[in-house]
Amino acid sequence: MPSKAGFLGFCLLPLQLESPDGRLKLRGSLDAGQPHGGGTRQASFLLPDRYTGQVKLSAQIEIRPGILKPVAWACEQTPAADGSISIEVKTQNDPGWRKGV
């Protein structure tokens, strides 16, 4: 179903989080018009209880209904060939987990 983003003059930013084996797939999007140019917007996904390991985060911007363009990530990590970035999900008691960051 196409979104109404193009009719309202705002772009949508669909996000997808996926495990390497494809068993976990979560999708969501930021509100139309968010983030504003030069701004940031926080988003979160609720993972299954006790999930650890790698996940891939990908995003595309919907500039008109059904027309998606890849997002250029502004981060130190080099994106994968498919445009996603990898994230390591750790347990709270992992010594490398940075609480509150």
SULBELJO-V594805 format. One record per backbone hydrogen bond with DSSP energy under -0.5 kcal/mol. CO is the residue of the C=O (numbers start at 1). NH is the residue of the N-H. If there is no record, write none. Layout:
# SULBELJO-V594805
{{CO	NH} {CO	NH}}
This chain:
# SULBELJO-V594805
{{4	8} {5	9} {5	10} {11	33} {12	62} {13	30} {14	60} {15	28} {16	58} {17	26} {18	56} {19	22} {23	25} {24	19} {26	17} {28	15} {30	13} {31	34} {36	39} {45	47} {48	51} {53	89} {54	20} {55	87} {56	18} {56	58} {57	85} {58	16} {59	71} {60	14} {60	62} {61	63} {61	69} {62	12} {64	67} {66	68} {67	63} {67	64} {69	61} {71	73} {73	75} {80	83} {84	80} {85	57} {87	55} {87	89} {88	90} {89	53} {91	94} {94	97} {97	99} {98	101}}
